[in-house]
């Protein structure tokens, strides 16, 4: 997933990641999303995480990521 996200980010000015279908997420998944956010910021591009599933929302709340 890391390579895919970085490749898509390199191909556009903005990347939207739809998280609606995520039924389970762990800290590795969160690390991947944070890495993508840092990569987007470093390249002055936009990364939008949209349609958070209940699993994603619960973990983001637990980790205080907003």
N, C-alpha and C positions, 0 to 999 in steps of 0.2 A: 504493500500500500504506500509506503514511503516514496518509492521511486515513481509510482503513478501520480501521486499528489504533486510531487516536485515537478514532474514533466508537464502536468496540466497547468500548474502555476506559471511555469516558464513560457507557455504558449499564449497566455492571456494577461490582461491587466487586472482582471478580477476573477476569482474562483468562488463558486458557491457550492458548499458541501451540504447535502440534504441528509440529515441524521434521523429522519422519521422511521426508517426501517431497522434501526439499531435496537436489537432486543437485549443485548448484553454488551457491556463495555467494562474494561478493567483499566488499571493504571497504564498499561502499555498503549492502549487506545488513546488515553488522555495525553500521554507523552507524544504520540504521533500528531495529534491535533495541535498541541503547543508548539511542536517543531514546525509545523506548517505555518502557524501564525508568525513565528519568528522569521521564517524564510520569506513570507509575504512582506513583513515589515522591512526586512533588510533590502528587498528589491523594490520597495515602494509600490507594492501592489496590494490589492484588496482581497481579503479572505473573509467570506461570510459563512458562518455555521448557522443553518436554518432548520426549522421543523424538528427541534429536539424531541426525541422520544422520551417516554417516562424514565427509561433506564439512564439515558444521557443526562436528563435533568436532575435525577436523584444523585448521580455521581458528581455532577458539577456543583450541586448544592452542598454535598458533603465536603468537597474539596475547596469550596468557596471560589469557584471559577465562574466568572460572569463576563 
